[in-house]
Amino acid sequence: MSLVFAGVCSHAPGITGRADRAEPDLKDGLYASFDRMRDAIKEAGAETLVVVAAEHFANFFMDNMPAYCIGMADDYQGPIEDEEWLGIKRRTIPGNPDLSHRLIKDIMQDVDVSYAQEWKFDHGIMVPLHFLTPDNDMDIIPVNINCQGPPLTPLHRTWAFGKALRRAIDAAPEKIALVGTGGVSHWPATPDSGKINEPWDQSFLEKWAANDKDAMLAYTDEECYAEGGQGAFEIRTFIAIAAACEGNPGDVWFYAPIPIYAVGCTVGAMAGS
Amino acid sequence: MSLYYVQKLIYTLNRDPNVVAQFQTDMDGVLKEYTLTDEEKHAIRKPDIGLLYVMGVNGQLLMHYAALMDYEWDEYIQAMKNGLEEHGQVRAGLYLRTGGGAV
């Protein structure tokens, strides 16, 4: 098998852009967990990092919105946001178009995934990369699940996508790390920014850690919206990783509501690689 | 109401520095390219971030337009709260104040 690591993490822009406005202990704990993930990916010998993200209209808009898209470029640029606003310097990120091509072709056996040879990373990918590949020395393959512009892909299709992604990764000889990045409950960029439904988050993360497929797929968009806000649609990224590791448990390394970061900050890993 | 084109304009500004440069020197020239109501043009020009929020502009777009127009984060949040007081509940889209969940 060529999947050498699987995990999930948050990507809220406040994590880097408003870093020092959080309680120091919480910030340090979150940052240490990102460091732990970086070390785990390195120790696993990963050559490429596939990031399953939920971007925020940096590349995809309602004029032509793919449910799923995978990058197939030589390289990518990011962050698209103002560097000072996000707290991350702009850079060119190496891609791996040959591996992308093989993954896309394999996934297409089951899921009609789009592909893109241009892609500007927003905070949804750049915040994780800020911690996971600070030296910009690993090939990145971006994956996007539309979690912004409804209608959104149903959760059972997200599961199918995660399974197809895993099969495609396992068919590749390269050592590949897989990280899903999204929020659990959050009301980002609204007057309610900073509100976090911790009990709802904990309930979802328990289901995720147990890799309880039926429980995760039982969520509805209506429930996510009511209980977890606009940001909760991003549970799709966590569910895709659970599907890729079907039958294996996850381990939530860090969870803490950090209101100035506008999300319950989460870092975790999942067995099965 | 042409919320789609308000958001398309902001999406384009986020992606294209050349459009930003034109927007800063010839805003009306950029606005002519989009199908916008007078209220929408007014909200964009002023800028009235609170009104744009109430119109239903997705926060993931609006927060970047606010930053482009030199709003600090706390000013952006306050502008949306002011917009709700002045203009009422969000008219469209997903980014209304839901009131759900715990604080």
Interface residues (C-beta under 8 A of the other chain):
Chain A: G17 R18 H56 F57 A58 N59 F61 M62 D63 I80 E81 D82 W85 K120 Q148 G149 P150 S185 W187 P188 A189 T190 P191 D192 S193 K195 I196 N197 E198 P199 W200 Y225 A226 E227 G228 G229 Q230
Chain B: Y4 Q7 K8 Y11 N14 R15 Y53 N58 G59 Q60 L61 L62 M63 H64 A67 L68 W73 I77 M80 K81 L84 L94 Y95 R97 T98 G99 G100 G101 A102 V103
